[in-house]
Amino acid sequence: MPSYKLLLPLLGLSLIGNLYFALNFKGENSQTNKTEEIQKQNDFQFLSKRIFVENQNDILINFIPLRQAMREYINKQEGKVGAYFEYLPSGTSIGVNDKVEIRLASLSKVPIVMSIFKKIERGQMSPSDMLVIEKNHLDQGFGTLWKRGEGAELSVQELIELTLIESDNTAYNVLLGHLTGQELNEVYRSLDISITVGTKEDEKYLRVSPKNYSSIFRSLYLSSFLSQNNSNHILEILTQTTFNDKIAAGVPDTIKVAHKIGTFEGVDTLQNVFIDCGIIYIPNRPYILCAFVLGTNEEAQKHMLYISKAIHEYITNVEGGN
């Protein structure tokens, strides 16, 4: 029969050893998880950190002064300006005329591209597939692809980039021609975005509010509709757009802005609509900004620049904390 005097020291040594290895293993495992977390954040720099980090310590900011300043400025414009702001680390939002519905215009190009990527994810299409420009696709409104003429072939990837970066109408029409009505509506349905149909002089057009449209960028940021790879890819392409004279003009060139403009210019300036919506990637303090202006392009540039710059300066300089 073994002696208990001998067993007790051995048992103690065993417990100490197990505890040592457990603590070291936990430390190594924690370090490994942290490394993987950092790697994912680097790989998907345009997506929300919430996707990769549990119990994120969000920066708490007092938005009352910013809310008051936005309301004061926009209300002076007598209904010609509206904006929706959302601070992504916490979800705090500010809206002024943000529920006013305006023409969707070229903002429809982002959900179209999202629908195409959903087909790609289902294996129904590939970025390398070659698509043919047909006569009914040609549109001189935005972009220069129409100059290639009927019968020209481009890859799906090329058409996506032209649609988002140059807002090319012809590229958009080619992609649109390869989507069914059900596929087209899936994005809006999935994100619970309300789109209404307006009419003017027998013309039908789609309308959306800045607040509703922000769901498009939020879904990409949170990767809630598409995979992380595809969500990140779309946002990265949108940082390359050539139309940077509105909300992007209000932040330094060193700050990445993934955004899309929408423009409709009627016979008279009272019908003109300019909208710019996107994500401003201030380090650790990213936010969504969707703004619209009814009037001239010069007025749109002026008001959006002012609003964007004011928000950027506030977010950059205000102190966080409880």
C-alpha positions, 0 to 999 in steps of 0.5 A, spaced: 500 500 500 503 506 497 505 511 503 500 518 503 506 521 505 510 520 499 503 521 494 502 528 497 508 531 495 507 528 488 500 530 488 502 537 489 508 537 484 503 535 479 498 540 480 503 545 480 505 542 473 498 542 470 497 549 473 503 552 469 502 548 463 495 551 463 496 558 464 502 558 459 497 554 454 492 559 455 497 565 454 499 562 448 492 561 445 490 568 447 496 571 443 494 566 437 487 569 437 490 576 438 494 575 432 489 572 428 484 578 430 489 583 427 491 579 421 483 579 419 483 586 421 489 588 416 486 583 411 479 586 411 481 594 413 474 596 410 469 592 414 467 593 421 472 591 427 465 588 430 466 582 426 472 580 428 473 583 436 468 580 441 467 586 447 469 591 443 471 597 447 467 603 443 469 610 444 463 614 447 462 621 445 458 626 446 454 628 440 449 633 443 454 639 440 454 636 433 447 635 433 445 642 435 450 645 429 447 640 424 440 642 425 442 649 425 446 649 419 441 645 415 434 648 417 437 655 415 437 652 408 429 651 408 428 644 406 434 644 400 439 640 404 438 634 408 443 629 412 444 623 416 450 621 420 451 615 424 457 613 428 459 606 427 463 604 433 457 606 437 451 606 432 449 613 435 446 617 429 444 624 427 438 626 422 436 632 419 431 632 413 434 625 413 427 621 411 425 626 405 425 621 399 429 624 393 431 620 387 435 614 387 439 616 381 446 613 380 445 610 388 442 604 385 449 602 382 451 600 389 445 595 390 446 592 383 453 591 384 451 587 390 446 583 387 451 581 381 456 579 387 450 575 390 450 571 384 457 570 384 457 567 391 452 562 388 456 560 383 451 563 377 456 568 375 464 569 375 468 575 375 472 573 369 465 572 365 465 576 359 459 580 357 457 583 351 454 590 350 448 590 346 445 596 343 440 598 348 445 598 353 449 604 350 448 610 354 452 617 354 449 620 360 455 618 365 462 614 363 465 613 356 464 606 355 458 607 350 464 609 345 466 602 345 459 601 341 455 595 340 458 588 340 464 590 345 466 585 350 468 586 358 469 582 364 464 582 369 470 585 374 471 590 369 464 592 368 463 592 376 469 597 377 466 602 371 460 602 374 462 604 381 468 608 380 466 612 374 458 611 375 458 609 368 451 608 365 453 603 360 456 598 364 451 599 369 446 597 364 450 591 362 450 588 369 442 590 370 441 586 364 443 580 367 439 580 373 432 578 374 427 582 378 427 578 384 435 578 384 434 586 383 429 586 389 433 581 394 438 587 396 432 592 398 428 586 401 434 583 405 436 590 408 429 592 409 430 599 405 423 602 403 423 604 395 418 608 393 416 610 385 415 617 384 411 620 378 413 627 374 410 628 367 408 621 366 415 619 368 416 614 373 423 614 378 425 611 384 425 615 391 429 613 397 431 617 403 438 618 406 437 614 412 434 608 408 440 608 403 445 608 409 443 601 410 446 599 404 453 602 406 452 599 413 450 592 410 457 592 407 461 595 413 458 589 417 458 584 411 451 582 413 449 581 406 455 579 402 461 575 404 467 579 408 471 578 401 466 581 397 463 586 402 471 589 403 472 588 395 466 593 394 468 598 399 475 598 397 473 600 389 468 605 392 474 609 395 477 609 388 471 613 385 473 619 381 467 624 384 470 627 390 468 634 390 462 633 395 463 629 402 470 627 400 472 634 399 471 635 407 476 631 409 483 630 408 486 626 402 489 621 407 483 619 410 479 613 405 472 615 403 468 609 400 462 613 397 457 613 391 454 620 388 447 620 385 445 626 380 439 628 377 439 635 373 432 637 370 430 642 365 430 647 371 434 647 377 428 646 382 428 639 380 436 638 381 438 633 386 445 631 388 446 626 393 453 623 396 453 617 401 459 613 404 463 611 409 469 616 412 474 612 415 477 616 420 482 611 424 478 608 430 472 613 429 469 611 422 462 614 420 457 614 415 454 620 412 449 621 407 447 628 404 443 631 399 442 638 396 436 640 391 439 646 387 445 647 383 451 643 383 455 649 386 450 649 392 451 641 393 458 642 393 458 648 398 453 645 403 456 638 403 463 640 403 461 644 410 457 639 413 462 634 411 468 638 414 464 640 420 463 633 422 470 631 421 473 636 425 468 634 431 469 627 430 477 628 430 478 633 436 472 631 441 475 627 447 472 620 448 470 617 454 464 616 459 
